[in-house]
Structures are given as structure tokens and as C-alpha cells.
Amino acid sequence: MSARHGEKDATHFRSERLECVNGKWFFAVREKTDLIGPFSSKEAAQKAAAAYTEDIAEGRTQVDALSHQFLRRAFSID
């Protein structure tokens, strides 16, 4: 990765976006300050995070992507 003009090269670290709180799993996204969840397992949270990322990449708005996540959980698709 190259630095912008006038900036030094730096190493950037990606933080873990999954978090377990009181036995329930959540994931974090840049667009929201609140965690998204809860999910019953780490795997379910990982699938939901991947689906959210895909929704955003396909051009859905943040609200649409979160609505999609809600519907997936409501119908136990995760």
C-alpha cells in the first residue's frame, strides 16, 4: 500500500468486528456505532456480517441492508 503525498508509510490493522456479549454474538460496521445483533452463534454473526457487506457492495442503503438482516433473523434464515 502506498502512502499519500507527504505522508509516511504506515501499517494499518483491521480490528475484529465480531463481539460476544453475555453469550450472544454481534458484529460491528463502520456505518453504525451500535453493534448489530444479537445472533445465537459466532458463525451466525459471521454469516450476517458477510450478508450485510454483500448488501452494501450491491448498492443497498444501510437501512435496506439492516432491514434485510432483520428479516433474515425473523425468519430464522441465519
mmCIF file as gemmi writes it, N, C-alpha and C atoms, coordinates in Angstrom:
data_model
loop_
_atom_site.group_PDB
_atom_site.id
_atom_site.type_symbol
_atom_site.label_atom_id
_atom_site.label_alt_id
_atom_site.label_comp_id
_atom_site.label_asym_id
_atom_site.label_entity_id
_atom_site.label_seq_id
_atom_site.pdbx_PDB_ins_code
_atom_site.Cartn_x
_atom_site.Cartn_y
_atom_site.Cartn_z
_atom_site.occupancy
_atom_site.B_iso_or_equiv
_atom_site.pdbx_formal_charge
_atom_site.auth_seq_id
_atom_site.auth_asym_id
_atom_site.pdbx_PDB_model_num
ATOM 1 N N . MET Axp A 1 ? 0.851 -1.175 0 1 0 ? 1 A 1
ATOM 2 C CA . MET Axp A 1 ? 0 0 0 1 0 ? 1 A 1
ATOM 3 C C . MET Axp A 1 ? 0.892 1.232 0 1 0 ? 1 A 1
ATOM 4 N N . SER Axp A 2 ? 0.611 2.159 -0.866 1 0 ? 2 A 1
ATOM 5 C CA . SER Axp A 2 ? 1.449 3.356 -0.925 1 0 ? 2 A 1
ATOM 6 C C . SER Axp A 2 ? 0.811 4.487 -0.124 1 0 ? 2 A 1
ATOM 7 N N . ALA Axp A 3 ? 1.673 5.33 0.407 1 0 ? 3 A 1
ATOM 8 C CA . ALA Axp A 3 ? 1.21 6.471 1.202 1 0 ? 3 A 1
ATOM 9 C C . ALA Axp A 3 ? 0.841 7.621 0.28 1 0 ? 3 A 1
ATOM 10 N N . ARG Axp A 4 ? -0.036 8.48 0.764 1 0 ? 4 A 1
ATOM 11 C CA . ARG Axp A 4 ? -0.364 9.685 0.018 1 0 ? 4 A 1
ATOM 12 C C . ARG Axp A 4 ? 0.814 10.644 0.066 1 0 ? 4 A 1
ATOM 13 N N . HIS Axp A 5 ? 0.853 11.557 -0.86 1 0 ? 5 A 1
ATOM 14 C CA . HIS Axp A 5 ? 1.926 12.537 -0.934 1 0 ? 5 A 1
ATOM 15 C C . HIS Axp A 5 ? 2.052 13.267 0.397 1 0 ? 5 A 1
ATOM 16 N N . GLY Axp A 6 ? 3.258 13.271 0.96 1 0 ? 6 A 1
ATOM 17 C CA . GLY Axp A 6 ? 3.516 13.968 2.205 1 0 ? 6 A 1
ATOM 18 C C . GLY Axp A 6 ? 3.256 13.144 3.458 1 0 ? 6 A 1
ATOM 19 N N . GLU Axp A 7 ? 2.783 11.91 3.296 1 0 ? 7 A 1
ATOM 20 C CA . GLU Axp A 7 ? 2.526 11.064 4.456 1 0 ? 7 A 1
ATOM 21 C C . GLU Axp A 7 ? 3.527 9.912 4.49 1 0 ? 7 A 1
ATOM 22 N N . LYS Axp A 8 ? 3.821 9.446 5.682 1 0 ? 8 A 1
ATOM 23 C CA . LYS Axp A 8 ? 4.723 8.315 5.834 1 0 ? 8 A 1
ATOM 24 C C . LYS Axp A 8 ? 3.959 7.016 5.656 1 0 ? 8 A 1
ATOM 25 N N . ASP Axp A 9 ? 4.683 5.977 5.197 1 0 ? 9 A 1
ATOM 26 C CA . ASP Axp A 9 ? 4.071 4.65 5.135 1 0 ? 9 A 1
ATOM 27 C C . ASP Axp A 9 ? 3.701 4.221 6.54 1 0 ? 9 A 1
ATOM 28 N N . ALA Axp A 10 ? 2.584 3.53 6.66 1 0 ? 10 A 1
ATOM 29 C CA . ALA Axp A 10 ? 2.131 3.052 7.962 1 0 ? 10 A 1
ATOM 30 C C . ALA Axp A 10 ? 1.472 1.692 7.801 1 0 ? 10 A 1
ATOM 31 N N . THR Axp A 11 ? 1.472 0.94 8.857 1 0 ? 11 A 1
ATOM 32 C CA . THR Axp A 11 ? 0.778 -0.33 8.87 1 0 ? 11 A 1
ATOM 33 C C . THR Axp A 11 ? -0.593 -0.112 9.486 1 0 ? 11 A 1
ATOM 34 N N . HIS Axp A 12 ? -1.626 -0.553 8.781 1 0 ? 12 A 1
ATOM 35 C CA . HIS Axp A 12 ? -2.986 -0.405 9.265 1 0 ? 12 A 1
ATOM 36 C C . HIS Axp A 12 ? -3.497 -1.762 9.692 1 0 ? 12 A 1
ATOM 37 N N . PHE Axp A 13 ? -4.128 -1.812 10.844 1 0 ? 13 A 1
ATOM 38 C CA . PHE Axp A 13 ? -4.638 -3.062 11.382 1 0 ? 13 A 1
ATOM 39 C C . PHE Axp A 13 ? -6.156 -3.067 11.297 1 0 ? 13 A 1
ATOM 40 N N . ARG Axp A 14 ? -6.704 -4.198 10.891 1 0 ? 14 A 1
ATOM 41 C CA . ARG Axp A 14 ? -8.153 -4.359 10.86 1 0 ? 14 A 1
ATOM 42 C C . ARG Axp A 14 ? -8.577 -4.966 12.191 1 0 ? 14 A 1
ATOM 43 N N . SER Axp A 15 ? -9.51 -4.329 12.85 1 0 ? 15 A 1
ATOM 44 C CA . SER Axp A 15 ? -9.948 -4.835 14.149 1 0 ? 15 A 1
ATOM 45 C C . SER Axp A 15 ? -10.977 -5.94 13.953 1 0 ? 15 A 1
ATOM 46 N N . GLU Axp A 16 ? -11.109 -6.755 14.979 1 0 ? 16 A 1
ATOM 47 C CA . GLU Axp A 16 ? -12.118 -7.81 14.962 1 0 ? 16 A 1
ATOM 48 C C . GLU Axp A 16 ? -13.486 -7.149 14.974 1 0 ? 16 A 1
ATOM 49 N N . ARG Axp A 17 ? -14.349 -7.56 14.103 1 0 ? 17 A 1
ATOM 50 C CA . ARG Axp A 17 ? -15.673 -6.955 14.015 1 0 ? 17 A 1
ATOM 51 C C . ARG Axp A 17 ? -16.746 -7.79 14.703 1 0 ? 17 A 1
ATOM 52 N N . LEU Axp A 18 ? -16.364 -8.938 15.258 1 0 ? 18 A 1
ATOM 53 C CA . LEU Axp A 18 ? -17.304 -9.78 15.978 1 0 ? 18 A 1
ATOM 54 C C . LEU Axp A 18 ? -17.067 -9.644 17.475 1 0 ? 18 A 1
ATOM 55 N N . GLU Axp A 19 ? -18.156 -9.653 18.229 1 0 ? 19 A 1
ATOM 56 C CA . GLU Axp A 19 ? -18.029 -9.495 19.667 1 0 ? 19 A 1
ATOM 57 C C . GLU Axp A 19 ? -19.097 -10.336 20.365 1 0 ? 19 A 1
ATOM 58 N N . CYS Axp A 20 ? -18.697 -11.001 21.433 1 0 ? 20 A 1
ATOM 59 C CA . CYS Axp A 20 ? -19.626 -11.788 22.237 1 0 ? 20 A 1
ATOM 60 C C . CYS Axp A 20 ? -19.948 -11.006 23.508 1 0 ? 20 A 1
ATOM 61 N N . VAL Axp A 21 ? -21.242 -10.773 23.74 1 0 ? 21 A 1
ATOM 62 C CA . VAL Axp A 21 ? -21.703 -10.045 24.918 1 0 ? 21 A 1
ATOM 63 C C . VAL Axp A 21 ? -22.788 -10.888 25.578 1 0 ? 21 A 1
ATOM 64 N N . ASN Axp A 22 ? -22.514 -11.31 26.813 1 0 ? 22 A 1
ATOM 65 C CA . ASN Axp A 22 ? -23.47 -12.124 27.571 1 0 ? 22 A 1
ATOM 66 C C . ASN Axp A 22 ? -23.932 -13.361 26.789 1 0 ? 22 A 1
ATOM 67 N N . GLY Axp A 23 ? -23.002 -13.982 26.08 1 0 ? 23 A 1
ATOM 68 C CA . GLY Axp A 23 ? -23.312 -15.215 25.36 1 0 ? 23 A 1
ATOM 69 C C . GLY Axp A 23 ? -23.985 -15.024 24.017 1 0 ? 23 A 1
ATOM 70 N N . LYS Axp A 24 ? -24.229 -13.8 23.61 1 0 ? 24 A 1
ATOM 71 C CA . LYS Axp A 24 ? -24.828 -13.505 22.304 1 0 ? 24 A 1
ATOM 72 C C . LYS Axp A 24 ? -23.791 -12.83 21.429 1 0 ? 24 A 1
ATOM 73 N N . TRP Axp A 25 ? -23.853 -13.082 20.134 1 0 ? 25 A 1
ATOM 74 C CA . TRP Axp A 25 ? -22.85 -12.559 19.201 1 0 ? 25 A 1
ATOM 75 C C . TRP Axp A 25 ? -23.393 -11.376 18.409 1 0 ? 25 A 1
ATOM 76 N N . PHE Axp A 26 ? -22.507 -10.415 18.161 1 0 ? 26 A 1
ATOM 77 C CA . PHE Axp A 26 ? -22.817 -9.192 17.431 1 0 ? 26 A 1
ATOM 78 C C . PHE Axp A 26 ? -21.689 -8.917 16.445 1 0 ? 26 A 1
ATOM 79 N N . PHE Axp A 27 ? -21.978 -8.075 15.432 1 0 ? 27 A 1
ATOM 80 C CA . PHE Axp A 27 ? -20.899 -7.591 14.579 1 0 ? 27 A 1
ATOM 81 C C . PHE Axp A 27 ? -20.992 -6.082 14.448 1 0 ? 27 A 1
ATOM 82 N N . ALA Axp A 28 ? -19.861 -5.482 14.166 1 0 ? 28 A 1
ATOM 83 C CA . ALA Axp A 28 ? -19.772 -4.029 14.028 1 0 ? 28 A 1
ATOM 84 C C . ALA Axp A 28 ? -19.506 -3.668 12.575 1 0 ? 28 A 1
ATOM 85 N N . VAL Axp A 29 ? -20.024 -2.521 12.169 1 0 ? 29 A 1
ATOM 86 C CA . VAL Axp A 29 ? -19.761 -1.982 10.834 1 0 ? 29 A 1
ATOM 87 C C . VAL Axp A 29 ? -19.366 -0.519 10.981 1 0 ? 29 A 1
ATOM 88 N N . ARG Axp A 30 ? -18.656 -0.018 10.008 1 0 ? 30 A 1
ATOM 89 C CA . ARG Axp A 30 ? -18.191 1.373 10.063 1 0 ? 30 A 1
ATOM 90 C C . ARG Axp A 30 ? -19.339 2.369 10.065 1 0 ? 30 A 1
ATOM 91 N N . GLU Axp A 31 ? -20.415 2.031 9.376 1 0 ? 31 A 1
ATOM 92 C CA . GLU Axp A 31 ? -21.508 2.975 9.198 1 0 ? 31 A 1
ATOM 93 C C . GLU Axp A 31 ? -22.34 3.19 10.458 1 0 ? 31 A 1
ATOM 94 N N . LYS Axp A 32 ? -22.24 2.299 11.433 1 0 ? 32 A 1
ATOM 95 C CA . LYS Axp A 32 ? -23.061 2.384 12.639 1 0 ? 32 A 1
ATOM 96 C C . LYS Axp A 32 ? -22.184 2.334 13.869 1 0 ? 32 A 1
ATOM 97 N N . THR Axp A 33 ? -22.612 3.054 14.897 1 0 ? 33 A 1
ATOM 98 C CA . THR Axp A 33 ? -21.865 2.993 16.147 1 0 ? 33 A 1
ATOM 99 C C . THR Axp A 33 ? -22.334 1.837 17.022 1 0 ? 33 A 1
ATOM 100 N N . ASP Axp A 34 ? -23.582 1.4 16.844 1 0 ? 34 A 1
ATOM 101 C CA . ASP Axp A 34 ? -24.12 0.285 17.622 1 0 ? 34 A 1
ATOM 102 C C . ASP Axp A 34 ? -23.723 -1.037 16.976 1 0 ? 34 A 1
ATOM 103 N N . LEU Axp A 35 ? -23.598 -2.057 17.808 1 0 ? 35 A 1
ATOM 104 C CA . LEU Axp A 35 ? -23.362 -3.401 17.299 1 0 ? 35 A 1
ATOM 105 C C . LEU Axp A 35 ? -24.658 -3.937 16.694 1 0 ? 35 A 1
ATOM 106 N N . ILE Axp A 36 ? -24.528 -4.811 15.698 1 0 ? 36 A 1
ATOM 107 C CA . ILE Axp A 36 ? -25.688 -5.405 15.049 1 0 ? 36 A 1
ATOM 108 C C . ILE Axp A 36 ? -25.832 -6.828 15.555 1 0 ? 36 A 1
ATOM 109 N N . GLY Axp A 37 ? -27.006 -7.172 16.008 1 0 ? 37 A 1
ATOM 110 C CA . GLY Axp A 37 ? -27.253 -8.49 16.559 1 0 ? 37 A 1
ATOM 111 C C . GLY Axp A 37 ? -28.41 -8.407 17.528 1 0 ? 37 A 1
ATOM 112 N N . PRO Axp A 38 ? -28.62 -9.359 18.342 1 0 ? 38 A 1
ATOM 113 C CA . PRO Axp A 38 ? -27.741 -10.479 18.653 1 0 ? 38 A 1
ATOM 114 C C . PRO Axp A 38 ? -27.965 -11.68 17.733 1 0 ? 38 A 1
ATOM 115 N N . PHE Axp A 39 ? -26.954 -12.525 17.677 1 0 ? 39 A 1
ATOM 116 C CA . PHE Axp A 39 ? -27.001 -13.785 16.948 1 0 ? 39 A 1
ATOM 117 C C . PHE Axp A 39 ? -26.675 -14.897 17.93 1 0 ? 39 A 1
ATOM 118 N N . SER Axp A 40 ? -27.189 -16.074 17.661 1 0 ? 40 A 1
ATOM 119 C CA . SER Axp A 40 ? -27.049 -17.182 18.604 1 0 ? 40 A 1
ATOM 120 C C . SER Axp A 40 ? -25.66 -17.799 18.62 1 0 ? 40 A 1
ATOM 121 N N . SER Axp A 41 ? -24.893 -17.587 17.551 1 0 ? 41 A 1
ATOM 122 C CA . SER Axp A 41 ? -23.552 -18.173 17.485 1 0 ? 41 A 1
ATOM 123 C C . SER Axp A 41 ? -22.611 -17.249 16.722 1 0 ? 41 A 1
ATOM 124 N N . LYS Axp A 42 ? -21.33 -17.501 16.882 1 0 ? 42 A 1
ATOM 125 C CA . LYS Axp A 42 ? -20.323 -16.725 16.157 1 0 ? 42 A 1
ATOM 126 C C . LYS Axp A 42 ? -20.485 -16.94 14.661 1 0 ? 42 A 1
ATOM 127 N N . GLU Axp A 43 ? -20.783 -18.17 14.269 1 0 ? 43 A 1
ATOM 128 C CA . GLU Axp A 43 ? -20.954 -18.486 12.855 1 0 ? 43 A 1
ATOM 129 C C . GLU Axp A 43 ? -22.136 -17.723 12.261 1 0 ? 43 A 1
ATOM 130 N N . ALA Axp A 44 ? -23.23 -17.624 13.009 1 0 ? 44 A 1
ATOM 131 C CA . ALA Axp A 44 ? -24.393 -16.879 12.532 1 0 ? 44 A 1
ATOM 132 C C . ALA Axp A 44 ? -24.053 -15.398 12.381 1 0 ? 44 A 1
ATOM 133 N N . ALA Axp A 45 ? -23.301 -14.849 13.321 1 0 ? 45 A 1
ATOM 134 C CA . ALA Axp A 45 ? -22.883 -13.448 13.231 1 0 ? 45 A 1
ATOM 135 C C . ALA Axp A 45 ? -21.957 -13.231 12.039 1 0 ? 45 A 1
ATOM 136 N N . GLN Axp A 46 ? -21.063 -14.186 11.781 1 0 ? 46 A 1
ATOM 137 C CA . GLN Axp A 46 ? -20.17 -14.088 10.626 1 0 ? 46 A 1
ATOM 138 C C . GLN Axp A 46 ? -20.959 -14.116 9.323 1 0 ? 46 A 1
ATOM 139 N N . LYS Axp A 47 ? -21.952 -14.998 9.231 1 0 ? 47 A 1
ATOM 140 C CA . LYS Axp A 47 ? -22.791 -15.065 8.029 1 0 ? 47 A 1
ATOM 141 C C . LYS Axp A 47 ? -23.562 -13.762 7.836 1 0 ? 47 A 1
ATOM 142 N N . ALA Axp A 48 ? -24.096 -13.235 8.93 1 0 ? 48 A 1
ATOM 143 C CA . ALA Axp A 48 ? -24.851 -11.982 8.846 1 0 ? 48 A 1
ATOM 144 C C . ALA Axp A 48 ? -23.949 -10.825 8.433 1 0 ? 48 A 1
ATOM 145 N N . ALA Axp A 49 ? -22.731 -10.786 8.963 1 0 ? 49 A 1
ATOM 146 C CA . ALA Axp A 49 ? -21.783 -9.732 8.592 1 0 ? 49 A 1
ATOM 147 C C . ALA Axp A 49 ? -21.433 -9.834 7.118 1 0 ? 49 A 1
ATOM 148 N N . ALA Axp A 50 ? -21.234 -11.05 6.629 1 0 ? 50 A 1
ATOM 149 C CA . ALA Axp A 50 ? -20.926 -11.244 5.204 1 0 ? 50 A 1
ATOM 150 C C . ALA Axp A 50 ? -22.11 -10.815 4.338 1 0 ? 50 A 1
ATOM 151 N N . ALA Axp A 51 ? -23.327 -11.164 4.77 1 0 ? 51 A 1
ATOM 152 C CA . ALA Axp A 51 ? -24.522 -10.772 4.018 1 0 ? 51 A 1
ATOM 153 C C . ALA Axp A 51 ? -24.684 -9.252 4.011 1 0 ? 51 A 1
ATOM 154 N N . TYR Axp A 52 ? -24.425 -8.617 5.147 1 0 ? 52 A 1
ATOM 155 C CA . TYR Axp A 52 ? -24.518 -7.159 5.232 1 0 ? 52 A 1
ATOM 156 C C . TYR Axp A 52 ? -23.514 -6.516 4.266 1 0 ? 52 A 1
ATOM 157 N N . THR Axp A 53 ? -22.282 -7.019 4.286 1 0 ? 53 A 1
ATOM 158 C CA . THR Axp A 53 ? -21.241 -6.488 3.402 1 0 ? 53 A 1
ATOM 159 C C . THR Axp A 53 ? -21.637 -6.646 1.943 1 0 ? 53 A 1
ATOM 160 N N . GLU Axp A 54 ? -22.184 -7.797 1.61 1 0 ? 54 A 1
ATOM 161 C CA . GLU Axp A 54 ? -22.633 -8.045 0.237 1 0 ? 54 A 1
ATOM 162 C C . GLU Axp A 54 ? -23.765 -7.096 -0.145 1 0 ? 54 A 1
ATOM 163 N N . ASP Axp A 55 ? -24.7 -6.887 0.769 1 0 ? 55 A 1
ATOM 164 C CA . ASP Axp A 55 ? -25.803 -5.948 0.505 1 0 ? 55 A 1
ATOM 165 C C . ASP Axp A 55 ? -25.269 -4.55 0.207 1 0 ? 55 A 1
ATOM 166 N N . ILE Axp A 56 ? -24.34 -4.077 1.004 1 0 ? 56 A 1
ATOM 167 C CA . ILE Axp A 56 ? -23.759 -2.745 0.794 1 0 ? 56 A 1
ATOM 168 C C . ILE Axp A 56 ? -23.008 -2.701 -0.537 1 0 ? 56 A 1
ATOM 169 N N . ALA Axp A 57 ? -22.238 -3.755 -0.837 1 0 ? 57 A 1
ATOM 170 C CA . ALA Axp A 57 ? -21.474 -3.804 -2.09 1 0 ? 57 A 1
ATOM 171 C C . ALA Axp A 57 ? -22.396 -3.804 -3.307 1 0 ? 57 A 1
ATOM 172 N N . GLU Axp A 58 ? -23.592 -4.367 -3.151 1 0 ? 58 A 1
ATOM 173 C CA . GLU Axp A 58 ? -24.557 -4.406 -4.256 1 0 ? 58 A 1
ATOM 174 C C . GLU Axp A 58 ? -25.336 -3.107 -4.397 1 0 ? 58 A 1
ATOM 175 N N . GLY Axp A 59 ? -25.068 -2.151 -3.509 1 0 ? 59 A 1
ATOM 176 C CA . GLY Axp A 59 ? -25.682 -0.839 -3.642 1 0 ? 59 A 1
ATOM 177 C C . GLY Axp A 59 ? -26.88 -0.59 -2.759 1 0 ? 59 A 1
ATOM 178 N N . ARG Axp A 60 ? -27.211 -1.534 -1.88 1 0 ? 60 A 1
ATOM 179 C CA . ARG Axp A 60 ? -28.308 -1.273 -0.952 1 0 ? 60 A 1
ATOM 180 C C . ARG Axp A 60 ? -27.878 -0.193 0.037 1 0 ? 60 A 1
ATOM 181 N N . THR Axp A 61 ? -28.827 0.562 0.513 1 0 ? 61 A 1
ATOM 182 C CA . THR Axp A 61 ? -28.511 1.556 1.542 1 0 ? 61 A 1
ATOM 183 C C . THR Axp A 61 ? -28.284 0.836 2.862 1 0 ? 61 A 1
ATOM 184 N N . GLN Axp A 62 ? -27.739 1.542 3.817 1 0 ? 62 A 1
ATOM 185 C CA . GLN Axp A 62 ? -27.517 0.969 5.148 1 0 ? 62 A 1
ATOM 186 C C . GLN Axp A 62 ? -28.843 0.503 5.748 1 0 ? 62 A 1
ATOM 187 N N . VAL Axp A 63 ? -29.89 1.3 5.586 1 0 ? 63 A 1
ATOM 188 C CA . VAL Axp A 63 ? -31.206 0.948 6.132 1 0 ? 63 A 1
ATOM 189 C C . VAL Axp A 63 ? -31.729 -0.32 5.467 1 0 ? 63 A 1
ATOM 190 N N . ASP Axp A 64 ? -31.601 -0.421 4.143 1 0 ? 64 A 1
ATOM 191 C CA . ASP Axp A 64 ? -32.052 -1.621 3.434 1 0 ? 64 A 1
ATOM 192 C C . ASP Axp A 64 ? -31.259 -2.846 3.874 1 0 ? 64 A 1
ATOM 193 N N . ALA Axp A 65 ? -29.955 -2.685 4.024 1 0 ? 65 A 1
ATOM 194 C CA . ALA Axp A 65 ? -29.112 -3.81 4.429 1 0 ? 65 A 1
ATOM 195 C C . ALA Axp A 65 ? -29.483 -4.278 5.834 1 0 ? 65 A 1
ATOM 196 N N . LEU Axp A 66 ? -29.725 -3.343 6.748 1 0 ? 66 A 1
ATOM 197 C CA . LEU Axp A 66 ? -30.12 -3.719 8.106 1 0 ? 66 A 1
ATOM 198 C C . LEU Axp A 66 ? -31.52 -4.328 8.122 1 0 ? 66 A 1
ATOM 199 N N . SER Axp A 67 ? -32.433 -3.834 7.285 1 0 ? 67 A 1
ATOM 200 C CA . SER Axp A 67 ? -33.76 -4.421 7.185 1 0 ? 67 A 1
ATOM 201 C C . SER Axp A 67 ? -33.662 -5.86 6.694 1 0 ? 67 A 1
ATOM 202 N N . HIS Axp A 68 ? -32.793 -6.079 5.732 1 0 ? 68 A 1
ATOM 203 C CA . HIS Axp A 68 ? -32.561 -7.418 5.206 1 0 ? 68 A 1
ATOM 204 C C . HIS Axp A 68 ? -32.066 -8.333 6.32 1 0 ? 68 A 1
ATOM 205 N N . GLN Axp A 69 ? -31.157 -7.839 7.159 1 0 ? 69 A 1
ATOM 206 C CA . GLN Axp A 69 ? -30.65 -8.622 8.291 1 0 ? 69 A 1
ATOM 207 C C . GLN Axp A 69 ? -31.782 -8.947 9.261 1 0 ? 69 A 1
ATOM 208 N N . PHE Axp A 70 ? -32.642 -7.979 9.528 1 0 ? 70 A 1
ATOM 209 C CA . PHE Axp A 70 ? -33.763 -8.197 10.442 1 0 ? 70 A 1
ATOM 210 C C . PHE Axp A 70 ? -34.678 -9.291 9.9 1 0 ? 70 A 1
ATOM 211 N N . LEU Axp A 71 ? -34.982 -9.233 8.606 1 0 ? 71 A 1
ATOM 212 C CA . LEU Axp A 71 ? -35.863 -10.234 8.009 1 0 ? 71 A 1
ATOM 213 C C . LEU Axp A 71 ? -35.227 -11.626 8.052 1 0 ? 71 A 1
ATOM 214 N N . ARG Axp A 72 ? -33.927 -11.694 7.806 1 0 ? 72 A 1
ATOM 215 C CA . ARG Axp A 72 ? -33.238 -12.988 7.865 1 0 ? 72 A 1
ATOM 216 C C . ARG Axp A 72 ? -33.368 -13.584 9.263 1 0 ? 72 A 1
ATOM 217 N N . ARG Axp A 73 ? -33.174 -12.767 10.294 1 0 ? 73 A 1
ATOM 218 C CA . ARG Axp A 73 ? -33.276 -13.269 11.685 1 0 ? 73 A 1
ATOM 219 C C . ARG Axp A 73 ? -34.723 -13.624 12.021 1 0 ? 73 A 1
ATOM 220 N N . ALA Axp A 74 ? -35.668 -12.783 11.585 1 0 ? 74 A 1
ATOM 221 C CA . ALA Axp A 74 ? -37.073 -13.023 11.912 1 0 ? 74 A 1
ATOM 222 C C . ALA Axp A 74 ? -37.565 -14.344 11.356 1 0 ? 74 A 1
ATOM 223 N N . PHE Axp A 75 ? -37.041 -14.715 10.201 1 0 ? 75 A 1
ATOM 224 C CA . PHE Axp A 75 ? -37.446 -15.977 9.576 1 0 ? 75 A 1
ATOM 225 C C . PHE Axp A 75 ? -36.417 -17.085 9.78 1 0 ? 75 A 1
ATOM 226 N N . SER Axp A 76 ? -35.52 -16.864 10.738 1 0 ? 76 A 1
ATOM 227 C CA . SER Axp A 76 ? -34.506 -17.88 11.123 1 0 ? 76 A 1
ATOM 228 C C . SER Axp A 76 ? -33.706 -18.392 9.938 1 0 ? 76 A 1
ATOM 229 N N . ILE Axp A 77 ? -33.308 -17.478 9.063 1 0 ? 77 A 1
ATOM 230 C CA . ILE Axp A 77 ? -32.51 -17.853 7.902 1 0 ? 77 A 1
ATOM 231 C C . ILE Axp A 77 ? -31.036 -17.909 8.264 1 0 ? 77 A 1
ATOM 232 N N . ASP Axp A 78 ? -30.619 -17.297 9.378 1 0 ? 78 A 1
ATOM 233 C CA . ASP Axp A 78 ? -29.193 -17.278 9.724 1 0 ? 78 A 1
ATOM 234 C C . ASP Axp A 78 ? -28.717 -18.561 10.309 1 0 ? 78 A 1
